[in-house]
Amino acid sequence: MSAHRTVLLNETIDGLNLKPDSVVLDCTFGGGGHSLEICKRFPNVKIIALDQDKSVFKKAESQFQDLNCDVTFINANFKDLENSKDFDAIIFDLGLSSDQLFDSGRGFSFLRNEPLLMTLKENPTPLDITAEVIVNTWREESLADIIYGYGEERQARRIAKEIADFRKKREIKTTFDLVKIIEQAIPKKFRQRKIHYATKTFQAIRIAVNDELRTLALGLNKGFQSLKIGGRMSVISFHSLEDRIVKRFYKTKESEGKAKLINKKVILASSDEVKKNSRSRSAKLRILEKISQ
């Protein structure tokens, strides 16, 4: 059973205007929360569930067995959508599931000592970029750029220099190696922040490993092309750069006369949800309806 708590669950599904015979594309299946709730509410819907991480499907299959719901699991990244059928609704939930964060063994969390991978692929090949490759081989200036650009970390240059100095002595292999480096790089007075001092650096490297921002831009375009007229797209983002891409994309489609915004203002988690799930604090939901090709 997944330990993941789906963020903005009801707000997302309510905003999609689903019907009993809707065809839904869940682009980021993760813990399966959205797809599972849709199946419970609309037993005859057809769901195409995508995820780059094949392991998430194994964990979720049993939850769908007793539901009268047509679910197709596809191990793919949403940026690779090609010749897809017309969908009534598309969901993007851009956050990592709790299972991926804490149980994948791939180094997403700085709270566990794991190999420094940070890839969403269950079984990366030697040709795949990993966090270990980035911290051990990328130039100091490039490291500083991604940590500042993707993580919005003000201590990026200090951290990049500490990484470059450390790897001259030995390779950086584990998450705890990287956490120690970050701790040494950041002055003590800046370590007393609300969020852990390693959060932004880990986030930045994960985004770089998985090319998440370019992937999102591609996925939004392909997803919109796959929507029926009257179909809706919902996107939950957790990072200001992601939300900026989504907001700009929605505004562009609206200005072209191809879509209308369902929520003029971004939808945030309620105070009650934030109390139950602190990770929902940074979540932002935007919903768009396609009105022409």
SULKAFEN-V15845 format. One record per pair of residues at least 24 apart in sequence whose ideal C-beta (glycine too) atoms are under 10 Angstrom apart, sorted by sequence separation. I is the first residue (numbers start at 1). J is the second residue. D is the distance in whole Angstrom. If there is no record, write none. Layout:
[[I J D] [I J D]]
This chain:
[[6 30 8] [9 33 6] [13 37 6] [18 42 6] [20 44 5] [21 45 7] [22 46 8] [23 47 8] [24 48 7] [25 49 8] [26 50 7] [27 51 9] [28 52 9] [29 53 9] [32 56 7] [36 60 8] [39 63 9] [43 67 7] [44 68 7] [45 69 7] [46 70 5] [47 71 5] [48 72 5] [49 73 5] [50 74 5] [51 75 7] [52 76 7] [53 77 10] [96 120 8] [106 130 9] [107 131 6] [140 164 4] [158 182 9] [159 183 10] [161 185 7] [162 186 9] [178 202 8] [262 286 8] [263 287 5] [6 31 6] [9 34 7] [12 37 9] [13 38 6] [19 44 9] [20 45 7] [21 46 8] [22 47 9] [23 48 7] [24 49 9] [25 50 7] [26 51 8] [28 53 10] [31 56 7] [32 57 8] [35 60 8] [39 64 6] [43 68 4] [44 69 8] [45 70 7] [46 71 8] [47 72 7] [48 73 9] [49 74 7] [50 75 8] [51 76 8] [52 77 4] [106 131 9] [107 132 8] [135 160 10] [138 163 9] [139 164 8] [140 165 9] [159 184 9] [160 185 8] [216 241 9] [217 242 10] [220 245 7] [224 249 8] [261 286 8] [262 287 4] [263 288 9] [4 30 7] [5 31 8] [6 32 8] [7 33 8] [8 34 9] [12 38 9] [19 45 8] [30 56 6] [43 69 6] [44 70 8] [45 71 9] [46 72 8] [47 73 9] [48 74 6] [49 75 10] [50 76 5] [51 77 8] [52 78 8] [138 164 9] [158 184 9] [159 185 4] [213 239 9] [216 242 6] [220 246 7] [223 249 10] [224 250 10] [233 259 8] [261 287 8] [262 288 7] [4 31 3] [6 33 3] [7 34 10] [9 36 9] [10 37 8] [13 40 10] [14 41 10] [18 45 7] [29 56 6] [32 59 8] [33 60 9] [36 63 6] [40 67 7] [42 69 8] [43 70 9] [50 77 7] [51 78 9] [52 79 9] [136 163 9] [140 167 10] [155 182 8] [158 185 4] [159 186 7] [175 202 8] [178 205 8] [212 239 8] [232 259 9] [261 288 6] [262 289 6] [2 30 9] [3 31 8] [4 32 8] [5 33 7] [6 34 6] [9 37 6] [13 41 7] [28 56 10] [29 57 7] [31 59 8] [32 60 4] [35 63 9] [36 64 7] [39 67 5] [50 78 5] [52 80 9] [135 163 5] [157 185 9] [158 186 7] [213 241 6] [217 245 6] [220 248 10] [221 249 8] [231 259 10] [232 260 10] [234 262 8] [260 288 7] [261 289 8] [2 31 4] [4 33 6] [6 35 10] [9 38 10] [13 42 9] [31 60 7] [32 61 9] [35 64 8] [38 67 10] [39 68 8] [40 69 8] [134 163 9] [135 164 9] [153 182 9] [156 185 9] [158 187 8] [212 241 9] [213 242 7] [216 245 6] [217 246 9] [220 249 5] [224 253 7] [229 258 10] [233 262 9] [234 263 9] [237 266 9] [259 288 5] [260 289 5] [1 31 10] [2 32 6] [6 36 8] [30 60 9] [33 63 10] [39 69 4] [50 80 9] [136 166 10] [137 167 9] [155 185 6] [212 242 7] [216 246 8] [220 250 9] [232 262 7] [258 288 10] [259 289 6] [260 290 9] [2 33 8] [6 37 7] [10 41 10] [29 60 7] [32 63 6] [36 67 8] [38 69 8] [39 70 9] [50 81 8] [135 166 9] [136 167 5] [155 186 5] [213 244 9] [214 245 9] [217 248 9] [227 258 10] [236 267 9] [259 290 5] [260 291 6] [31 63 10] [32 64 8] [35 67 10] [39 71 7] [135 167 7] [154 186 9] [155 187 8] [158 190 9] [207 239 8] [213 245 6] [217 249 7] [220 252 10] [221 253 10] [227 259 9] [258 290 7] [259 291 6] [36 69 9] [38 71 10] [48 81 10] [153 186 9] [212 245 10] [216 249 9] [220 253 9] [234 267 9] [236 269 10] [258 291 7] [259 292 8] [2 36 9] [35 69 8] [50 84 10] [136 170 10] [207 241 8] [224 258 8] [254 288 8] [257 291 7] [258 292 5] [36 71 9] [136 171 6] [147 182 9] [155 190 6] [203 238 9] [204 239 10] [207 242 9] [224 259 8] [253 288 7] [254 289 10] [257 292 6] [258 293 7] [35 71 6] [48 84 8] [135 171 9] [136 172 6] [154 190 8] [155 191 10] [203 239 7] [250 286 6] [253 289 10] [256 292 9] [48 85 8] [60 97 10] [135 172 5] [136 173 9] [153 190 10] [204 241 10] [247 284 9] [249 286 9] [250 287 9] [251 288 10] [253 290 8] [254 291 9] [35 73 10] [59 97 9] [134 172 10] [135 173 10] [159 197 10] [163 201 9] [246 284 8] [250 288 5] [253 291 9] [32 71 9] [46 85 10] [48 87 8] [60 99 9] [132 171 8] [159 198 9] [243 282 9] [246 285 10] [247 286 7] [249 288 8] [253 292 10] [59 99 6] [132 172 7] [243 283 10] [246 286 5] [32 73 10] [46 87 9] [56 97 7] [131 172 9] [132 173 7] [159 200 9] [160 201 9] [238 279 8] [243 284 5] [29 71 9] [46 88 9] [47 89 10] [48 90 10] [49 91 10] [132 174 9] [135 177 9] [155 197 8] [159 201 6] [238 280 9] [240 282 9] [242 284 9] [243 285 10] [246 288 9] [45 88 9] [53 96 9] [56 99 7] [77 120 8] [135 178 6] [238 281 9] [239 282 8] [243 286 8] [29 73 7] [45 89 9] [47 91 10] [53 97 9] [55 99 8] [56 100 7] [59 103 9] [77 121 9] [131 175 8] [153 197 9] [156 200 9] [236 280 9] [238 282 5] [240 284 9] [26 71 9] [29 74 9] [55 100 8] [132 177 9] [153 198 10] [155 200 9] [156 201 8] [159 204 10] [237 282 9] [238 283 6] [239 284 9] [29 75 10] [51 97 9] [53 99 9] [75 121 10] [132 178 9] [135 181 8] [153 199 9] [154 200 9] [155 201 9] [237 283 7] [238 284 8] [23 70 9] [24 71 10] [26 73 10] [53 100 6] [75 122 8] [131 178 8] [151 198 10] [153 200 4] [236 283 6] [237 284 5] [26 74 10] [55 103 9] [56 104 9] [151 199 8] [152 200 6] [153 201 6] [156 204 8] [236 284 7] [237 285 8] [25 74 10] [27 76 10] [28 77 10] [51 100 9] [55 104 7] [151 200 4] [235 284 8] [236 285 5] [237 286 8] [27 77 9] [28 78 7] [55 105 10] [150 200 9] [151 201 6] [153 203 9] [235 285 7] [236 286 8] [27 78 4] [38 89 9] [53 104 7] [55 106 10] [150 201 9] [151 202 8] [152 203 9] [153 204 7] [234 285 6] [235 286 5] [236 287 10] [4 56 9] [26 78 9] [27 79 9] [148 200 9] [151 203 5] [152 204 8] [234 286 7] [235 287 8] [25 78 8] [38 91 9] [53 106 9] [147 200 7] [148 201 10] [150 203 7] [151 204 3] [233 286 9] [234 287 5] [235 288 8] [2 56 8] [27 81 8] [147 201 5] [150 204 4] [151 205 8] [233 287 7] [234 288 8] [4 59 9] [34 89 10] [116 171 10] [146 201 9] [147 202 10] [149 204 7] [150 205 8] [151 206 9] [232 287 6] [233 288 5] [3 59 10] [4 60 10] [25 81 8] [35 91 8] [116 172 7] [147 203 9] [148 204 8] [150 206 9] [151 207 8] [232 288 7] [233 289 8] [2 59 6] [34 91 5] [116 173 6] [118 175 9] [147 204 5] [150 207 4] [151 208 10] [231 288 9] [232 289 5] [233 290 7] [1 59 8] [2 60 6] [34 92 10] [115 173 7] [116 174 6] [117 175 9] [143 201 9] [146 204 5] [147 205 8] [149 207 9] [150 208 6] [231 289 7] [232 290 7] [1 60 9] [25 84 7] [34 93 6] [115 174 6] [116 175 6] [145 204 10] [146 205 7] [149 208 9] [230 289 7] [231 290 5] [25 85 9] [27 87 10] [33 93 8] [114 174 7] [115 175 8] [116 176 9] [118 178 10] [229 289 9] [230 290 7] [231 291 10] [1 62 8] [2 63 8] [113 174 5] [114 175 5] [116 177 7] [143 204 9] [146 207 8] [147 208 9] [227 288 9] [229 290 6] [230 291 7] [1 63 7] [23 85 7] [25 87 5] [29 91 9] [31 93 9] [112 174 9] [113 175 6] [114 176 8] [116 178 6] [143 205 9] [146 208 5] [150 212 8] [227 289 9] [228 290 7] [229 291 7] [23 86 7] [24 87 7] [25 88 9] [26 89 9] [27 90 6] [28 91 7] [30 93 6] [112 175 6] [113 176 4] [145 208 10] [146 209 10] [150 213 8] [227 290 4] [229 292 7] [23 87 5] [24 88 7] [25 89 7] [26 90 8] [27 91 6] [28 92 6] [29 93 9] [30 94 10] [31 95 10] [33 97 8] [56 120 10] [58 122 9] [111 175 8] [112 176 8] [113 177 9] [149 213 9] [224 288 8] [226 290 10] [229 293 7] [22 87 8] [23 88 5] [24 89 5] [25 90 5] [26 91 5] [27 92 5] [28 93 5] [30 95 8] [31 96 10] [32 97 8] [57 122 10] [110 175 6] [111 176 10] [143 208 9] [223 288 10] [225 290 9] [22 88 4] [23 89 8] [24 90 7] [25 91 7] [26 92 9] [27 93 8] [28 94 7] [30 96 7] [31 97 4] [53 119 9] [54 120 10] [55 121 10] [56 122 9] [107 173 10] [109 175 7] [110 176 8] [113 179 9] [135 201 10] [142 208 9] [224 290 7] [227 293 10] [21 88 8] [22 89 6] [23 90 10] [24 91 7] [25 92 9] [26 93 8] [27 94 9] [28 95 8] [30 97 4] [31 98 7] [32 99 10] [52 119 9] [53 120 5] [54 121 8] [55 122 5] [107 174 7] [108 175 8] [138 205 10] [223 290 10] [28 96 10] [29 97 9] [30 98 9] [31 99 6] [52 120 4] [53 121 7] [54 122 5] [55 123 9] [107 175 5] [110 178 7] [111 179 9] [220 288 9] [225 293 9] [19 88 7] [28 97 9] [30 99 8] [31 100 8] [51 120 8] [52 121 6] [53 122 5] [54 123 8] [106 175 10] [107 176 10] [110 179 5] [224 293 10] [18 88 7] [19 89 10] [30 100 7] [52 122 8] [53 123 10] [134 204 10] [135 205 7] [138 208 9] [17 88 8] [18 89 6] [51 122 10] [107 178 8] [131 202 8] [134 205 6] [16 88 8] [17 89 8] [110 182 8] [134 206 10] [16 89 4] [132 205 10] [15 89 9] [16 90 9] [131 205 5] [134 208 6] [16 91 7] [130 205 10] [131 206 7] [134 209 7] [13 89 9] [133 209 8] [12 89 10] [131 208 8] [132 209 10] [13 91 9] [131 209 6] [12 91 7] [129 208 8] [130 209 6] [12 92 10] [129 209 5] [12 93 8] [128 209 8] [129 210 8] [128 210 10] [129 211 8] [9 93 10] [118 202 8] [8 93 8] [111 196 8] [118 203 10] [124 209 9] [7 93 7] [110 196 7] [116 202 10] [120 206 9] [6 93 7] [110 197 9] [111 198 9] [118 205 6] [119 206 9] [152 239 9] [195 282 10] [7 95 7] [110 198 4] [118 206 5] [121 209 10] [151 239 9] [152 240 7] [6 95 9] [109 198 10] [110 199 7] [116 205 9] [117 206 10] [118 207 9] [120 209 8] [121 210 9] [150 239 8] [152 241 8] [30 120 10] [118 208 9] [119 209 6] [120 210 5] [151 241 10] [4 95 9] [6 97 9] [110 201 8] [118 209 5] [119 210 6] [150 241 7] [4 96 9] [5 97 9] [6 98 10] [28 120 10] [110 202 5] [117 209 8] [118 210 8] [120 212 9] [149 241 8] [4 97 4] [5 98 7] [109 202 8] [116 209 10] [3 97 9] [4 98 4] [108 202 7] [2 97 7] [3 98 5] [4 99 5] [107 202 9] [108 203 10] [120 215 10] [2 98 8] [3 99 6] [4 100 8] [2 99 5] [4 101 9] [1 99 10] [3 101 10] [4 102 10] [107 205 9] [108 206 6] [3 102 8] [4 103 10] [107 206 9] [3 103 8] [106 206 10] [2 103 9] [108 209 10] [107 209 10] [106 209 10] [96 203 10] [96 206 8] [94 212 8] [94 215 10] [94 216 7] [92 216 8] [94 219 10] [92 219 7] [92 220 8] [90 219 9] [90 220 9] [92 223 7] [79 211 9] [90 222 10] [91 223 9] [77 210 9] [79 212 10] [90 223 5] [77 211 9] [90 224 8] [79 214 8] [80 215 9] [79 215 4] [87 223 8] [90 226 7] [78 215 7] [79 216 8] [81 218 9] [90 227 6] [77 215 7] [78 216 9] [79 217 9] [80 218 9] [81 219 7] [84 222 8] [89 227 8] [79 218 4] [80 219 9] [84 223 9] [86 225 10] [87 226 5] [88 227 8] [89 228 9] [78 218 8] [79 219 5] [81 221 9] [82 222 8] [86 226 7] [87 227 6] [88 228 6] [77 218 9] [78 219 4] [79 220 10] [81 222 4] [84 225 8] [85 226 7] [86 227 7] [87 228 7] [90 231 7] [91 232 9] [92 233 7] [93 234 9] [94 235 7] [95 236 7] [77 219 8] [78 220 9] [79 221 9] [80 222 8] [81 223 7] [84 226 4] [86 228 4] [88 230 8] [89 231 6] [90 232 8] [91 233 8] [92 234 7] [93 235 8] [94 236 6] [95 237 8] [96 238 9] [79 222 7] [83 226 9] [84 227 10] [85 228 9] [86 229 9] [88 231 5] [89 232 5] [90 233 5] [91 234 5] [92 235 4] [93 236 5] [94 237 5] [95 238 5] [78 222 7] [79 223 10] [81 225 8] [82 226 10] [87 231 6] [88 232 8] [89 233 7] [90 234 7] [91 235 8] [92 236 7] [93 237 9] [94 238 6] [95 239 9] [78 223 7] [81 226 6] [86 231 7] [87 232 9] [89 234 7] [90 235 9] [91 236 8] [92 237 8] [93 238 9] [94 239 7] [87 233 9] [95 242 10] [94 242 5] [94 243 9] [92 242 9] [94 245 10] [94 246 9] [92 246 8] [52 210 8] [52 215 9] [50 219 9] [48 226 10] [101 279 9] [98 277 9] [98 279 8] [96 279 9] [95 279 7] [95 280 9] [95 282 9] [95 283 7] [27 216 10] [94 283 9] [93 283 9] [94 284 10] [28 219 9] [27 219 6] [93 285 9] [27 220 10] [92 286 10] [27 222 9] [27 223 7] [25 223 7] [89 287 10] [90 288 9] [27 226 10] [34 234 9] [89 289 10] [90 290 10] [25 226 7] [25 227 9] [34 236 9] [87 290 10] [23 228 8] [22 228 10] [25 231 10] [27 233 9] [24 231 10] [28 235 10] [23 231 9] [25 233 9] [27 235 9] [28 236 9] [22 231 9] [22 232 10] [17 230 8] [17 231 9] [18 232 9] [16 231 9] [17 232 6] [16 232 5] [15 232 7] [16 233 9] [16 234 6] [15 234 6] [14 234 10] [13 234 9] [12 234 5] [11 234 9] [12 235 9] [12 236 7] [11 236 9] [8 234 9] [9 236 10] [8 236 6] [7 236 6] [6 236 9] [7 238 8] [17 262 8] [16 262 9] [15 262 6] [15 263 7] [11 263 9] [15 267 8] [12 267 9] [11 267 5] [11 268 9] [11 269 8] [8 267 7] [11 270 9] [8 268 8] [10 270 10] [8 269 6] [7 269 6] [8 270 9] [11 273 9] [10 273 9] [9 273 9] [8 273 8] [7 273 7] [7 274 10] [5 273 9] [7 277 7] [15 285 7] [17 287 9] [5 276 7] [6 277 9] [9 280 10] [12 283 10] [15 286 9] [16 287 7] [5 277 5] [7 279 7] [8 280 7] [11 283 10] [15 287 4] [17 289 8] [4 277 10] [7 280 4] [12 285 6] [14 287 10] [15 288 10] [16 289 10] [5 279 8] [6 280 9] [7 281 9] [11 285 6] [15 289 9] [4 279 10] [5 280 8] [7 282 9] [8 283 6] [12 287 8] [7 283 5] [8 284 9] [11 287 9] [7 284 10] [8 285 5] [7 285 8]]
